[in-house]
Amino acid sequence: MLELSRTGQPVGAPPPPPPAPPEKEEQAAGVGILLQISMLVLAFVLGHVLRRHKISYLPEASASLLIGLIVGGLANISNTETNIRGWFNFHEEFFFLFLLPPIIFRSGFSLAPKPFFSNFGAIVTFAILGTFVASIVTGVLVYLGGLTYLMYRLPLVECLMFGALISATDPVTVLSIFQELGTDENLYALVFGESVLNDAMAIALYRTMSSVKSNDSSGQNLFFVVLNFLETFFGSMSSGVGVGLLSALLFKYAGLNVENLHNLESCLFVLFPYFSYMLAEGLGLSGIVSILFTGIVMKRYTFSNLSENSQHFSAAFFHLLSSLAETFVFIYMGFDIGMEQHSWSHVGFIFFSILCIGVARAANVFSCAYLVNLVRPANRQIPLQHQKALWYSGLRGAMAFALALQSVHDLPDGHGQTIFTATTAIVVLTVLLIGGSTSTMLRALKVVGDGHNGPLEESFEGKNCNIGSSYDEGTSSGGKLKMKLKEFHSNASFTTLDRHYLTPFLHLMTMVMMMTTTMMMERILMTQLKIREERALQGPN
């Protein structure tokens, strides 16, 4: 056992390097921030050039990742100072707490609610059952590959950990590509919903397998993993909806939409999404799910209560913040990949992992789509073209990268480093190669171009968007049947549900809250009056 000195260092070990003077640290911080801003400017300019010349094989996400990789590689082979490099280390907390919230909120804020809620059952099926299937299939195939000496051998629990983290399809990557292409609205809702909701399931699976590994416990049951996800999901959704309704009540009855309070109104509107995200994280829930539903609710019930100036400012602010965060995520990740030390000695593990992920993704998508189609009517079936697009669009990004970086600390004997290197290679390949070819694939499947150019934004009133409008392959040619189906779709639409049920319910809740508040205030006043009368009767002491 090593003998420790009073400073906690082993006796005989070289002393730690002296801390840099404050002036040197400030200079390093300035250089690091300058380099970050320079890469952001380069990424936005390059993205503008790519859009202007309609170069679809290099999306903005891929270009930003490539810029980070190149600059990180140059910094790695150069004599860049350590304190400058520290500004580009990928920190999971910074990603989850600061970069991800504006991206997810803006996605929920600009989301067309009809296709999302009409496909909600399918989205939950893909997110829960599909992620579970993909994780198990990936882990078992990687384990069998190690047993047959096709790849580096890992214990079964570690293979399942790898299967869980690599099954998280990244919403940042998916959104940045699909929003630019103008895909079918139902397909977009499926891909977006699955990529957002499956993160909670993937994280729950990874943490469960990690606890099994650390405790060597056989008492863990995968049934409780699904149960934990459902508890997390519905708890997160409830907290997000609750915060959104609270903001709607505040902006409706606080009288903030006057000319001299625009600044206060905008500040409060910006703070509520972060309040929702941090509330869910503080309660041990999923901040991603919470802020997503906060965005949906605030767009419907809060946004209309803002003044016109605050509406323009809030929409522009979140669009700006989301664009900056999304671009910085890929630069941030690419730079860290270029700077990190990787274990490239197990190339076979990387190659066969990619094959296993493709097989697991197919098992996920096609089995879940088959189950969904069993319970859907003929006109609501998920067509094969959309299933192929779902399979191909399972891109990996910052979410899988953050979990893989955590596995380096969780797994011993270099196993975590091997998983991290494989995940890094998979992220780069999916973003650069698959992401670049996504537009070609979607056009080949004829699922691009339904009248949307850019983000699929839609108001609740006035847009021609019937639920299931793109899932009509099985509709009968009879005119009466078509009219009945259209009537059914119209009656089942989210707009009708909102108008006849949600909005009256919220008005009723508002009246109840106002009556309760009034009664409480009256009781407080009566109590104070009674106390004053008693004191008056008692007289001076």
N, C-alpha and C positions, 0 to 999 in steps of 0.2 A: 504494500500500500504506500502511495506517495505521501511524503511528509509535506505539509503545507506551511507556508510562512504566515505572518500576521495579515498580509494583504490578500491571502487566499490563493496565491500562486504556488506551484510546486517549488520546493527548495532546489536551487541549482538551475532553474529555468531562466531563460533570458527575460529581463524586465520588459513589460509591454511598452510599445512605442509611446512617447509623450504625446499628449493631445496637441493638435494644431492650434496655433494662436487664433483668437477670434477673427482677426483680419483675414487670415488664410481661409478659415471656414466660410466667411462671408463672400470672399472672392470665388470659392468653389461653388457656393450656392448660386451666385450670379451666373457663372459659366454654365452650370447644369440647367438652370431655368432658361437661359438664352438658347441653349441647344434644343430644349423641348419646344420652345416657341418657334424656332427656325424649322424644325421638322413639321410642326403643325401648319405653318405657312406653306411649306413645300407640298404637303399632302393636299391641302385645299386647292392650291393652284393646279397641281397635277390632276386632281379629281375634276376640276372645271374643264381642263383640256380634254380629258377622257370623255366627259359628257358631251362637250361641244363637237367632237369628232366622232361621237357614237361608237367608241371602242368598247364593246361589251365583254371581251374576253379578259379584261383587267378591271374589275369593279373597284370602287373607291376603297372598300375594306381591304382588298388584296394589295392595292397600291400603298396604303398606309402601313400594312404589315411588312411589305417589301422594303419600304424606307427605313423602318425600325431595324429590320434584319441587317441591312447594308451598313447603317451607321453603327449599330451595335457590334458588328463584326470588325469594322475598322477600329472602333474604340478598344476592342479586345486584343487586337494584335499590336496596338500602339502603346505608348507609355502613359496612358491616361491615368491621372491620379485617382487613388481609391476614394477620396471624399467626393470627387465629381461623379464617379461611377455609382456611389450610394444613392444619388438622386434618381437612378433609373432601375433600381431593384424592384421587382414586381412584388408588391405587398398585397396579400389577399384582403386585408382589412380596408385598404384604400380603394381597392376595386369594388368591393361589395358595398361599402358605406358611402362612397362619394361619386364614383363613375357610373355605376349601374342604375341608381334610382332615377335620374332624369331621363335616361333612355327608356326605361320601362314605363314611367309615368306618361311620357309623351306618346308612347305606343298605345296605351290604354285611352289617353285623351283624344287621339285622332282615330281610334278604331271604329269601324262601322259596326254598330251593336247587333244588327239583324243577323248577318251571317255568323257572328261569333256565338250568339246565344242559340241560334237554330242548330248549330253543330256542337253545342256544349257537351252533350252526352258522348259524342265521338271523341271530342278533345280529351275528356276525362278518361275515356277508355285507353286512348293512346298514351296519355301521361302516366297512368297508374299501371295498368296491365302491360302495356307495351314496353315501358321502361323496365319493369320487373323481368319480362321475358328477355329483352335485349341484354340486361345485366347478367342474368343466369346463363344464357347461351354463350355470351362472350367469355365469361369466366370459365365455364366448363370446356369450351373449345381450346382456350389458351392452356388450361391444365392438361388436357389430353395431348395437345401438341408438345408439351414438355415431357410427358410420359413416353411418347414415341420418338423423342430426341429430334423433333423437327424444329424446336426452338428452345430458348433458355427456360429451364424448369423452375417454377415457383410453387410454393405450397398452395393448396386449394383456396384457403381463405384469402390469401393475397391476390390470387387470380380473380376471385369474386370482387375484391376491392377495386381492382383494375377495371373489371367489367362494369362496376357501378359508376365510377368516375368518368369513364369514356362513353357512357350511354347518355350523358348530359349534352343534348344538342343546344348550341349556344344561341340565345335569342338575339344577341348583338349582331352576330354574323348573318343570321337568317334575315333579320329586318333590313340590314343595310343592302342586301342584294334584291330581295323580293319587292321592296318598296320602289326601287328604281325601274322594275320591269313592268309593273302594272299587270299582275297576274289575276286569274279568276278569283273573285272575292271569297268564295267558299273554300277554295284551296288555300288562299292566304290565311283565312281564319283557322283552318286546321293546322297549318304549319306553324303559325305564330302561337296559337294556343298551346300546342303540344310543346314547343320549344321553351315557353315560359313556365308552364306548370310542371314539366318533367324534371326541372332542376330540383324542386323540393323532394321529389321521390328519389332522385339520384343521390342527393346529399344525405337523405335518411338511410338509404342502403349503404352508402360508403361509411357513415358513422357507425352503423350497426355492425358491419363486418370488421371495422377497426376495433370496436369494443370486444368483439369475439376474439380477435387476434391478441389484443393486449391482456384480456382476462382469461383467455383460454377457456371460455365458458360454453357449455353445450346447452344452457338453458335458454338461449336466444331462439326465438321462433320467428320465421319470416312472416307469419300471419300478423304478428305485432308490428312488423315494419309497415305493412299496408295500413294497419289500423292507426299507427302513428302518423302516416302520411295524411290519411283522411282527417284526423284530428287537427293536424297542422294546417291542411288546406282550408277546411271550413272555418277554423279559428282565424286564419289570416284573411279569408274573404270577409268574414263578419267584421273584423276590425277595420278593414279597408272601406267597406260600405258604411260602417258607423262613422268613421272620420269624414267621409264624403258628405253624408247627410248632416253632420254637425256643421260643416262649412256652409252648406246650403242654408241652414237655419240662421247662421250668423249673418251671412251676407243679405238675407232677405229681411231680417227684422232689426239689424243694428243700424240701419240708415247710413251706410258707408258710401253709397253711390252719389255723393254730392261732389261738387267741383273741387273744393279745397281738401278733400280726403282721398284723392286718387292715389297718392303715394302710399298711404296706409292701406288702402284696399288692395293694391297690387302686392305689397309686401306680405300681407296676410294670406293672399291666394297662393303665393309662392311657398310659404312655410307649411301649409297644410299637407302637401304630399310628403315632405320630409318627416313631418310629425307622424304620419301614418306608417312610413317605412321603419322609423326608429322605434315606434310603439310595438310593432310586430316583432322586430329583432329583440327588443328588451323583454318581451314575453316568451321568447324562445320559439316564435313562429316564423313564417316565411315573409320577409319584407318584400320580396319580388311579387308574390301573389297579392299582398295587401295593397301595395302602391298601384298595381295594375287595376284593381277594382276601385280604388280611390279615383284614379284617372277617369274611369268610365262614369262613375257617379257624379264627379265634379263637372264633367262636360255636360251632362244632362240636367242637373239640378242646381249647380252653383254658377256656372258660366253665364247663364241668362240673367242672373241677379247682379252682375257687374255692370258698371258704367261702360259706355262705348269705348272710351279711351283705355280703360283697364282691360277690356277684352282684347283689344289690339296688342297692348303691351304684353299681357300674359301669354297669348298664343305665340307671339314673336320671341319672347324670352325663353320659353321652353323649347321651341324649335332651335334656337341658337345654342342653348345649353346642351341639348341632346346631340346636336351635330358635333360640338366640341368634344363632348365626352366620348362619343362613339369613335371619332377619329383618333383621339388620344389613347383609347383602349388598345387599338391595333398597333399604334406606334410604341406604346408602353410595353406591350407583350412582345413585339418583334425585337425591340432593343434588348429586353431581358433574355430572350432566347439566344441572341447573338453574344451576350456577355456570359451566360452561364456555362459551367463545365458539364459536358454531357458524356455519357458512357456509350460510345459507338461500337463497343466490342461485340454487341449482340444484335447485329443487323438482321439476323433471321427472326428474332423476336419481333422487330418492327414490321417486317414484311408479312409474317403470318398473322400478326395482330390486325393488320389492315384487312386481310381476307376474313378473319373471324368477325370483325366489326361489320363488314358488308353482309355476311350471312346472318348475323344477329339482327341487323337493321331490317333485312327482308322478313325474318321471322316475326319481328315486331309489327311491321306495317301491314303485311298481307294477312296475318292471322287476325289482327284487330279489325282490319277493314272487313274481313269475312264475317266476324261476329256482329259488327255494326250493321252490315247489309242484311243480316238475318232478321233483324228487328225493325228495319226501315221499310217503308212502302216502296213500291217500284220506282216512283218518281224521285225518291230521295236517296237512291243508291249512290255510293261513292264509285265513280267510274274507274276503270283500270288505269286510264291515263293519269288520274289524280293520285292513285296509289303508287305508280312509278315515280311521279314527281315527289311524293312524300318520302319514298325510299332514297331518292337521289339527293334530297335537300337536307339530309341529316348531317349538317356541317358541325364540326367541333371547333371551339374557340376558347375564349378567356375563362369560361366556367370550368371546363375540363382541365385547362392549364392550371388554374388556381388549386383545384383539388389534387392534381398530380404533384404540384409543388409542396403541398401539405404531406403527401405520402413519403417524400424524402425524409421528413422528420419522424414519420410514423413507423417506417419499415427499416429493419436493420440489414447488415451484410450487403449493402449496395443494391438490394432489391428495389428500394424506393427510387434510387437513381436510375435504374433500368426502366422502371415504369415511367418516370419523368421524361427520359429521353424518347421513349416510344410515343408518349402523348405529345411531346413537342413536334416530332416528325409528323404525326397524324394531323395535328392542328395546321401545320404549314401546308401539308398536301391538300387537305380539304379546303382551306381558304384560298390557296393559290390555284390549284388545278381544278377541283370540283367547283369552287366558287366562280372561277373564270369561265367554266363551260356550262354553268347553270342556265344562262340565257339561251344558249344553243339547244340545250336539252328541253327547256320549257317550250321553245318555239317548235321543236320537232314533235312534241306531244300535243301541240295546239291548245295550250292552256294559258297563253299570253294574250293580253289585249282585250279586256272586257269593258273598255271605256274609261279606265283609270290610267292616269299618267302621274306616277309618283305615289305618295302615300294614299292609302285607301281611307280617305276621310269622308264622313257622311253625317249630315245632321239627322235628327230623329224625325223631322217633318219634311215631306216634299220630295225625297229622293225616290227614284223608281228602282227599288231593290226588294223584290219579293223573296221571301225565305225559300231557299232551295231552287232559285231561279236557274242555276247551272246544272242541277241534278234532275233533268227532265227526260233522260233517255228512255225510260220505260213508260212514258205517258201514252195513254190510248189516244187514237185519232178521233174518237167521238167528240162532237162539240159539247154535248151536255156534260160529259165527264171532265173535259177541260175546264168548263165553267165552274164545276163543283170543286175541282182541285184548286183553281185560282181563288175561289171563295174561301176554301179551307186555309190556303196560305195567307190570305189577307186577314182572316180572323185569328190565325195563330201567330201573326207577326208580333215582333217585340214592341212596335209602335202601338198596336191595339192593346197589348198586355199592359204597357205603360200607361196608356190613356185611361183604361177602364179599371185597372186594379192598383198599380203602383202609385200613381199620382194621387188618387183619392185616399189611399192608405196613408201616404205621407202627409196630406192635408189633415187627415184625422189625427195622426200622431202629433202634428204641430199644434192643433187645437187642444189636445189633451195636455201637451207640455205647457202651453200657455195657461190653461185653466189650473193646472197643478201649481205653476209658478205663482199665479194670482192668489190662489188659496193659501199658499205658504206665506206670501207677503202679508195677506190679511191676518193670518194667525200671528205672525211676528208683531204686526202693529197692535193687534188686540192685546197681546201679552205685554207689550211695552206700556200701553195705556193702563192696563190693570195694575202693573207695578207702580206707575206714577200715582194712581188713585190711592193705592194702599199706603204709599209714602206720605201722601197729602193727609190722609186720615190719621196716621200715626203722629203727625206734627213733628216739630223740632224736638230733638232729645234734650 
